[in-house]
Amino acid sequence: MKHLSYGEKTVFADDVTADVLLEYAGLLAAEQSGDTVTIRAIGQDGNEVDATFVLNMATNLVAESTNAGVRPPTNDVAVAYMQERIQRYRNPPIAQPLDPADASDRGADALD
């Protein structure tokens, strides 16, 4: 489990979620891009919370290990989303030529 600090808020998240969130935040900063990600976590009061992170070049996010005895919820959907986005940035789809059969000459139609 890791302790995530973001702004003036802190939450506890499972290791996988925290690690992927940091990796995604770093990638978005390097790409000068942004996104929002919502995860389930344990709040400062010990209750489960939905925590939404705005990730961009100005994101200040820290993850620290902890030995707290609580078990945070997993975030399979959020982790899969971030991993898929990370892979798209690192391995963008290859551009394919336009099939001439699918193209139309709209420029000539616009002049009529």
TORKOL-995964 format. One record per atom (N, C-alpha, C): residue number from 1; atom name; x, y, z. Coordinates in nm, 4 decimals. Atoms other than C-alpha are relative to their C-alpha. Layout:
BEGIN
<NUM, 'CA', <X, Y, Z>>
...
END
This chain:
BEGIN
<1, 'N', <0.0850, -0.1170, 0.0000>>
<1, 'CA', <0.0000, 0.0000, 0.0000>>
<1, 'C', <0.0899, 0.1236, 0.0000>>
<2, 'N', <-0.0744, -0.1251, 0.0063>>
<2, 'CA', <0.1145, 0.3541, -0.0713>>
<2, 'C', <-0.0882, 0.1168, 0.0416>>
<3, 'N', <0.0619, -0.1233, -0.0465>>
<3, 'CA', <0.0298, 0.6924, 0.0705>>
<3, 'C', <0.0202, 0.1025, -0.1117>>
<4, 'N', <-0.0087, -0.0975, 0.1090>>
<4, 'CA', <-0.0489, 0.9368, -0.2137>>
<4, 'C', <-0.0305, 0.1394, 0.0536>>
<5, 'N', <0.0219, -0.1397, -0.0377>>
<5, 'CA', <-0.0141, 1.3093, -0.1502>>
<5, 'C', <-0.0176, 0.0808, -0.1270>>
<6, 'N', <0.0364, -0.0781, 0.1177>>
<6, 'CA', <-0.1789, 1.5437, -0.3983>>
<6, 'C', <-0.0624, 0.1287, 0.0512>>
<7, 'N', <0.0493, -0.1248, -0.0564>>
<7, 'CA', <-0.2225, 1.9082, -0.3109>>
<7, 'C', <0.0024, -0.0105, 0.1512>>
<8, 'N', <0.0092, 0.0081, -0.1458>>
<8, 'CA', <-0.3382, 1.9249, 0.0487>>
<8, 'C', <-0.0708, -0.1270, 0.0456>>
<9, 'N', <0.0707, 0.1237, -0.0323>>
<9, 'CA', <-0.5060, 1.5825, 0.0365>>
<9, 'C', <0.0951, -0.1186, -0.0065>>
<10, 'N', <-0.0747, 0.1248, 0.0049>>
<10, 'CA', <-0.3678, 1.2386, 0.1047>>
<10, 'C', <-0.0985, -0.1155, 0.0031>>
<11, 'N', <0.0806, 0.1221, 0.0003>>
<11, 'CA', <-0.5130, 0.8946, 0.0377>>
<11, 'C', <0.0940, -0.1192, -0.0005>>
<12, 'N', <-0.0733, 0.1256, 0.0081>>
<12, 'CA', <-0.3991, 0.5337, 0.0664>>
<12, 'C', <-0.0534, -0.0777, -0.1197>>
<13, 'N', <0.0384, 0.0781, 0.1170>>
<13, 'CA', <-0.3993, 0.3290, -0.2531>>
<13, 'C', <0.0887, -0.1241, -0.0071>>
<14, 'N', <-0.0813, 0.1199, 0.0163>>
<14, 'CA', <-0.2774, -0.0167, -0.3466>>
<14, 'C', <0.1232, 0.0329, -0.0842>>
<15, 'N', <-0.1283, -0.0262, 0.0661>>
<15, 'CA', <0.0781, -0.0376, -0.4825>>
<15, 'C', <-0.0124, 0.0112, -0.1517>>
<16, 'N', <0.0128, -0.0009, 0.1460>>
<16, 'CA', <-0.0211, -0.1165, -0.8407>>
<16, 'C', <-0.0632, 0.1302, -0.0469>>
<17, 'N', <0.0676, -0.1236, 0.0387>>
<17, 'CA', <-0.2604, 0.1777, -0.8637>>
<17, 'C', <0.0922, 0.1198, 0.0162>>
<18, 'N', <-0.0895, -0.1132, -0.0251>>
<18, 'CA', <-0.0121, 0.4204, -0.7081>>
<18, 'C', <0.1135, 0.0042, -0.1018>>
<19, 'N', <-0.1124, 0.0042, 0.0941>>
<19, 'CA', <0.2739, 0.3064, -0.9330>>
<19, 'C', <-0.0423, 0.0388, -0.1413>>
<20, 'N', <0.0471, -0.0317, 0.1346>>
<20, 'CA', <0.0709, 0.3239, -1.2544>>
<20, 'C', <-0.0444, 0.1459, -0.0076>>
<21, 'N', <0.0410, -0.1407, -0.0031>>
<21, 'CA', <-0.0775, 0.6617, -1.1551>>
<21, 'C', <0.1215, 0.0914, -0.0128>>
<22, 'N', <-0.1215, -0.0807, 0.0102>>
<22, 'CA', <0.2733, 0.8047, -1.1068>>
<22, 'C', <0.0628, -0.0105, -0.1387>>
<23, 'N', <-0.0561, 0.0183, 0.1340>>
<23, 'CA', <0.3966, 0.6552, -1.4335>>
<23, 'C', <-0.0802, 0.0788, -0.1031>>
<24, 'N', <0.0870, -0.0709, 0.0935>>
<24, 'CA', <0.0970, 0.7970, -1.6208>>
<24, 'C', <0.0150, 0.1509, 0.0153>>
<25, 'N', <-0.0177, -0.1438, -0.0244>>
<25, 'CA', <0.1364, 1.1402, -1.4575>>
<25, 'C', <0.1318, 0.0489, -0.0607>>
<26, 'N', <-0.1294, -0.0381, 0.0573>>
<26, 'CA', <0.5041, 1.1514, -1.5569>>
<26, 'C', <-0.0032, 0.0019, -0.1516>>
<27, 'N', <0.0101, 0.0052, 0.1460>>
<27, 'CA', <0.4255, 1.0491, -1.9139>>
<27, 'C', <-0.0806, 0.1176, -0.0542>>
<28, 'N', <0.0810, -0.1129, 0.0453>>
<28, 'CA', <0.1511, 1.3103, -1.9496>>
<28, 'C', <0.0772, 0.1311, 0.0104>>
<29, 'N', <-0.0815, -0.1211, -0.0135>>
<29, 'CA', <0.3873, 1.5787, -1.8206>>
<29, 'C', <0.1018, 0.0082, -0.1129>>
<30, 'N', <-0.0999, 0.0018, 0.1069>>
<30, 'CA', <0.6558, 1.4750, -2.0703>>
<30, 'C', <-0.0626, 0.0278, -0.1362>>
<31, 'N', <0.0709, -0.0194, 0.1276>>
<31, 'CA', <0.3990, 1.4781, -2.3518>>
<31, 'C', <-0.0756, 0.1323, -0.0058>>
<32, 'N', <0.0729, -0.1266, -0.0105>>
<32, 'CA', <0.2593, 1.8162, -2.2407>>
<32, 'C', <-0.1488, -0.0214, -0.0271>>
<33, 'N', <0.1400, 0.0364, 0.0154>>
<33, 'CA', <-0.0824, 1.6582, -2.2145>>
<33, 'C', <-0.0647, -0.0066, 0.1376>>
<34, 'N', <0.0683, 0.0099, -0.1270>>
<34, 'CA', <-0.3383, 1.5981, -1.9432>>
<34, 'C', <-0.1155, -0.0986, -0.0056>>
<35, 'N', <0.1116, 0.0927, -0.0114>>
<35, 'CA', <-0.6136, 1.3703, -1.8216>>
<35, 'C', <-0.0503, 0.0056, 0.1439>>
<36, 'N', <0.0485, 0.0194, -0.1365>>
<36, 'CA', <-0.8275, 1.3002, -1.5164>>
<36, 'C', <-0.0206, -0.1489, 0.0206>>
<37, 'N', <0.0151, 0.1408, -0.0348>>
<37, 'CA', <-0.8300, 0.9649, -1.3407>>
<37, 'C', <-0.0636, -0.0072, 0.1383>>
<38, 'N', <0.0652, 0.0210, -0.1290>>
<38, 'CA', <-1.0612, 0.8548, -1.0601>>
<38, 'C', <0.0320, -0.1401, 0.0492>>
<39, 'N', <-0.0302, 0.1287, -0.0621>>
<39, 'CA', <-0.9533, 0.5789, -0.8235>>
<39, 'C', <-0.0768, -0.0133, 0.1314>>
<40, 'N', <0.0523, 0.0273, -0.1337>>
<40, 'CA', <-1.0993, 0.4156, -0.5135>>
<40, 'C', <0.1200, -0.0073, 0.0929>>
<41, 'N', <-0.1108, -0.0048, -0.0952>>
<41, 'CA', <-0.8810, 0.4746, -0.2095>>
<41, 'C', <-0.0553, 0.0070, 0.1409>>
<42, 'N', <0.0362, -0.0205, -0.1397>>
<42, 'CA', <-0.8828, 0.5052, 0.1677>>
<42, 'C', <0.0373, 0.1442, 0.0343>>
<43, 'N', <-0.0241, -0.1395, -0.0354>>
<43, 'CA', <-0.9198, 0.8661, 0.2822>>
<43, 'C', <0.0647, 0.0132, 0.1366>>
<44, 'N', <-0.0656, -0.0277, -0.1271>>
<44, 'CA', <-0.7605, 1.0292, 0.5834>>
<44, 'C', <-0.0832, -0.0435, 0.1197>>
<45, 'N', <0.0870, 0.0406, -0.1100>>
<45, 'CA', <-1.0630, 0.9384, 0.7948>>
<45, 'C', <-0.0203, -0.1510, 0.0073>>
<46, 'N', <0.0097, 0.1456, -0.0006>>
<46, 'CA', <-1.0297, 0.5676, 0.7124>>
<46, 'C', <-0.1129, -0.0556, -0.0835>>
<47, 'N', <0.1109, 0.0444, 0.0847>>
<47, 'CA', <-1.3310, 0.5534, 0.4819>>
<47, 'C', <0.0445, -0.0134, -0.1455>>
<48, 'N', <-0.0265, 0.0102, 0.1436>>
<48, 'CA', <-1.3291, 0.4412, 0.1181>>
<48, 'C', <-0.0521, 0.1259, -0.0680>>
<49, 'N', <0.0358, -0.1215, 0.0722>>
<49, 'CA', <-1.3382, 0.7401, -0.1156>>
<49, 'C', <0.0291, -0.0177, -0.1478>>
<50, 'N', <-0.0365, -0.0148, 0.1403>>
<50, 'CA', <-1.3380, 0.8180, -0.4849>>
<50, 'C', <0.0905, 0.1220, -0.0063>>
<51, 'N', <-0.0953, -0.1106, 0.0111>>
<51, 'CA', <-1.0306, 1.0336, -0.5497>>
<51, 'C', <0.0279, 0.0246, -0.1478>>
<52, 'N', <-0.0245, -0.0368, 0.1391>>
<52, 'CA', <-1.0066, 1.2165, -0.8821>>
<52, 'C', <0.1254, 0.0853, -0.0076>>
<53, 'N', <-0.1268, -0.0695, 0.0184>>
<53, 'CA', <-0.6620, 1.3295, -0.9920>>
<53, 'C', <0.0010, 0.0676, -0.1361>>
<54, 'N', <-0.0217, -0.0721, 0.1249>>
<54, 'CA', <-0.6055, 1.5972, -1.2551>>
<54, 'C', <0.1495, -0.0124, -0.0284>>
<55, 'N', <-0.1397, 0.0262, 0.0335>>
<55, 'CA', <-0.2834, 1.4948, -1.4281>>
<55, 'C', <0.0413, 0.0855, -0.1184>>
<56, 'N', <-0.0532, -0.0829, 0.1072>>
<56, 'CA', <-0.0839, 1.7429, -1.6352>>
<56, 'C', <0.1423, 0.0416, 0.0361>>
<57, 'N', <-0.1383, -0.0427, -0.0243>>
<57, 'CA', <0.2518, 1.9233, -1.6465>>
<57, 'C', <0.0189, 0.0607, 0.1385>>
<58, 'N', <-0.0116, -0.0659, -0.1299>>
<58, 'CA', <0.1773, 2.1005, -1.3173>>
<58, 'C', <-0.0349, -0.0922, 0.1171>>
<59, 'N', <0.0394, 0.0934, -0.1053>>
<59, 'CA', <0.0793, 1.7887, -1.1224>>
<59, 'C', <0.1135, -0.0215, 0.0995>>
<60, 'N', <-0.0925, 0.0312, -0.1083>>
<60, 'CA', <0.2527, 1.7514, -0.7873>>
<60, 'C', <-0.0580, -0.1194, 0.0742>>
<61, 'N', <0.0517, 0.1240, -0.0553>>
<61, 'CA', <0.1992, 1.3920, -0.6822>>
<61, 'C', <0.1158, -0.0778, 0.0601>>
<62, 'N', <-0.1045, 0.0753, -0.0689>>
<62, 'CA', <0.4030, 1.1930, -0.4298>>
<62, 'C', <-0.0606, -0.1295, 0.0522>>
<63, 'N', <0.0407, 0.1284, -0.0564>>
<63, 'CA', <0.3741, 0.8252, -0.3364>>
<63, 'C', <0.1077, -0.0458, 0.0980>>
<64, 'N', <-0.0915, 0.0488, -0.1030>>
<64, 'CA', <0.5284, 0.6960, -0.0160>>
<64, 'C', <-0.0463, -0.1376, 0.0456>>
<65, 'N', <0.0376, 0.1295, -0.0560>>
<65, 'CA', <0.5399, 0.3425, 0.1144>>
<65, 'C', <-0.0523, 0.0210, 0.1417>>
<66, 'N', <0.0560, -0.0092, -0.1345>>
<66, 'CA', <0.3496, 0.2805, 0.4348>>
<66, 'C', <-0.0188, -0.1396, 0.0556>>
<67, 'N', <0.0259, 0.1290, -0.0626>>
<67, 'CA', <0.3017, 0.0020, 0.6832>>
<67, 'C', <-0.1353, 0.0004, 0.0715>>
<68, 'N', <0.1335, -0.0074, -0.0593>>
<68, 'CA', <-0.0563, 0.0959, 0.7708>>
<68, 'C', <-0.0704, -0.1350, -0.0149>>
<69, 'N', <0.0654, 0.1301, -0.0024>>
<69, 'CA', <-0.2754, -0.2012, 0.8523>>
<69, 'C', <-0.1286, -0.0102, -0.0799>>
<70, 'N', <0.1232, 0.0066, 0.0785>>
<70, 'CA', <-0.5669, -0.1143, 0.6230>>
<70, 'C', <0.0292, -0.0587, -0.1373>>
<71, 'N', <-0.0139, 0.0566, 0.1349>>
<71, 'CA', <-0.6276, -0.2842, 0.2899>>
<71, 'C', <-0.0804, 0.0883, -0.0956>>
<72, 'N', <0.0725, -0.0884, 0.0920>>
<72, 'CA', <-0.7130, -0.0351, 0.0138>>
<72, 'C', <-0.0700, -0.0790, -0.1103>>
<73, 'N', <0.0685, 0.0674, 0.1108>>
<73, 'CA', <-0.9548, -0.1235, -0.2654>>
<73, 'C', <0.0899, -0.0052, -0.1232>>
<74, 'N', <-0.0736, 0.0075, 0.1257>>
<74, 'CA', <-0.8157, -0.2339, -0.5984>>
<74, 'C', <-0.0704, 0.0862, -0.1036>>
<75, 'N', <0.0513, -0.0888, 0.1051>>
<75, 'CA', <-0.8678, -0.0304, -0.9129>>
<75, 'C', <0.0257, -0.0600, -0.1379>>
<76, 'N', <-0.0284, 0.0707, 0.1247>>
<76, 'CA', <-0.8642, -0.2800, -1.1975>>
<76, 'C', <-0.0367, 0.0812, -0.1246>>
<77, 'N', <0.0452, -0.0759, 0.1175>>
<77, 'CA', <-1.0620, -0.0589, -1.4375>>
<77, 'C', <0.0880, 0.1230, -0.0217>>
<78, 'N', <-0.0833, -0.1197, 0.0122>>
<78, 'CA', <-0.8629, 0.2602, -1.3662>>
<78, 'C', <0.1421, -0.0365, -0.0406>>
<79, 'N', <-0.1359, 0.0437, 0.0358>>
<79, 'CA', <-0.5308, 0.0729, -1.3853>>
<79, 'C', <0.0043, -0.0428, -0.1463>>
<80, 'N', <0.0040, 0.0428, 0.1404>>
<80, 'CA', <-0.6282, -0.0896, -1.7164>>
<80, 'C', <-0.0088, 0.1207, -0.0932>>
<81, 'N', <0.0121, -0.1218, 0.0809>>
<81, 'CA', <-0.7316, 0.2523, -1.8544>>
<81, 'C', <0.1349, 0.0700, -0.0118>>
<82, 'N', <-0.1287, -0.0709, 0.0032>>
<82, 'CA', <-0.4011, 0.4137, -1.7547>>
<82, 'C', <0.1049, -0.0791, -0.0761>>
<83, 'N', <-0.0968, 0.0820, 0.0721>>
<83, 'CA', <-0.1951, 0.1208, -1.8848>>
<83, 'C', <-0.0241, 0.0036, -0.1503>>
<84, 'N', <0.0328, -0.0082, 0.1430>>
<84, 'CA', <-0.3777, 0.1330, -2.2173>>
<84, 'C', <0.0440, 0.1344, -0.0573>>
<85, 'N', <-0.0408, -0.1343, 0.0449>>
<85, 'CA', <-0.3163, 0.5089, -2.2455>>
<85, 'C', <0.1530, 0.0102, -0.0057>>
<86, 'N', <-0.1472, -0.0001, -0.0002>>
<86, 'CA', <0.0511, 0.4643, -2.1533>>
<86, 'C', <0.0507, -0.0709, -0.1245>>
<87, 'N', <-0.0425, 0.0746, 0.1184>>
<87, 'CA', <0.0878, 0.2016, -2.4285>>
<87, 'C', <-0.0272, 0.0774, -0.1287>>
<88, 'N', <0.0294, -0.0805, 0.1203>>
<88, 'CA', <-0.0807, 0.4315, -2.6837>>
<88, 'C', <0.1019, 0.1111, -0.0194>>
<89, 'N', <-0.1017, -0.1038, 0.0109>>
<89, 'CA', <0.1635, 0.7110, -2.6042>>
<89, 'C', <0.1338, -0.0589, -0.0416>>
<90, 'N', <-0.1310, 0.0603, 0.0278>>
<90, 'CA', <0.4648, 0.4798, -2.6168>>
<90, 'C', <0.0045, -0.0716, -0.1340>>
<91, 'N', <0.0080, 0.0745, 0.1264>>
<91, 'CA', <0.3496, 0.2789, -2.9195>>
<91, 'C', <-0.1233, 0.0451, -0.0770>>
<92, 'N', <0.1192, -0.0491, 0.0709>>
<92, 'CA', <0.1136, 0.4939, -3.1251>>
<92, 'C', <-0.0339, -0.0904, -0.1183>>
<93, 'N', <0.0385, 0.0831, 0.1142>>
<93, 'CA', <-0.0873, 0.3139, -3.3932>>
<93, 'C', <0.0684, 0.0501, -0.1270>>
<94, 'N', <-0.0657, -0.0333, 0.1265>>
<94, 'CA', <0.0784, 0.3048, -3.7330>>
<94, 'C', <-0.1036, 0.0622, -0.0938>>
<95, 'N', <0.0893, -0.0662, 0.0951>>
<95, 'CA', <-0.0763, 0.5435, -3.9833>>
<95, 'C', <-0.0203, -0.0902, -0.1215>>
<96, 'N', <0.0347, 0.0813, 0.1161>>
<96, 'CA', <-0.2541, 0.3643, -4.2647>>
<96, 'C', <-0.0416, 0.0920, -0.1135>>
<97, 'N', <0.0437, -0.0844, 0.1122>>
<97, 'CA', <-0.3017, 0.5074, -4.6129>>
<97, 'C', <-0.1509, -0.0081, -0.0156>>
<98, 'N', <0.1432, -0.0067, 0.0227>>
<98, 'CA', <-0.6524, 0.6158, -4.6951>>
<98, 'C', <-0.0342, -0.0849, -0.1214>>
<99, 'N', <0.0452, 0.0820, 0.1111>>
<99, 'CA', <-0.8330, 0.3674, -4.9163>>
<99, 'C', <-0.0700, 0.0918, -0.0998>>
<100, 'N', <0.0620, -0.0899, 0.0986>>
<100, 'CA', <-0.9143, 0.5582, -5.2376>>
<100, 'C', <-0.1489, -0.0279, -0.0215>>
<101, 'N', <0.1420, 0.0330, 0.0190>>
<101, 'CA', <-1.2484, 0.3749, -5.2569>>
<101, 'C', <-0.0863, 0.0667, 0.1068>>
<102, 'N', <0.0757, -0.0641, -0.1076>>
<102, 'CA', <-1.3496, 0.5360, -4.9258>>
<102, 'C', <0.0026, 0.1518, -0.0097>>
<103, 'N', <-0.0157, -0.1445, 0.0078>>
<103, 'CA', <-1.2425, 0.8877, -5.0236>>
<103, 'C', <-0.0959, 0.0578, -0.1037>>
<104, 'N', <0.0809, -0.0704, 0.0996>>
<104, 'CA', <-1.4627, 1.1373, -5.2031>>
<104, 'C', <0.0635, 0.1340, -0.0269>>
<105, 'N', <-0.0568, -0.1284, 0.0354>>
<105, 'CA', <-1.3685, 1.4552, -5.3816>>
<105, 'C', <-0.0957, 0.1095, 0.0457>>
<106, 'N', <0.0918, -0.0989, -0.0584>>
<106, 'CA', <-1.5512, 1.6953, -5.1504>>
<106, 'C', <0.0332, 0.1420, -0.0450>>
<107, 'N', <-0.0383, -0.1345, 0.0425>>
<107, 'CA', <-1.3547, 1.9960, -5.2731>>
<107, 'C', <-0.0745, 0.0434, -0.1239>>
<108, 'N', <0.0717, -0.0346, 0.1213>>
<108, 'CA', <-1.5150, 1.9853, -5.6156>>
<108, 'C', <-0.1496, 0.0168, 0.0267>>
<109, 'N', <0.1432, -0.0110, -0.0341>>
<109, 'CA', <-1.8630, 1.9311, -5.4631>>
<109, 'C', <-0.0301, 0.1319, 0.0688>>
<110, 'N', <0.0234, -0.1240, -0.0750>>
<110, 'CA', <-1.8222, 2.2378, -5.2422>>
<110, 'C', <-0.0099, 0.1200, -0.0912>>
<111, 'N', <0.0011, -0.1127, 0.0925>>
<111, 'CA', <-1.7733, 2.4629, -5.5469>>
<111, 'C', <-0.1307, 0.0068, -0.0781>>
<112, 'N', <0.1253, 0.0022, 0.0791>>
<112, 'CA', <-2.1049, 2.3624, -5.7096>>
<112, 'C', <-0.1098, 0.0777, 0.0653>>
END
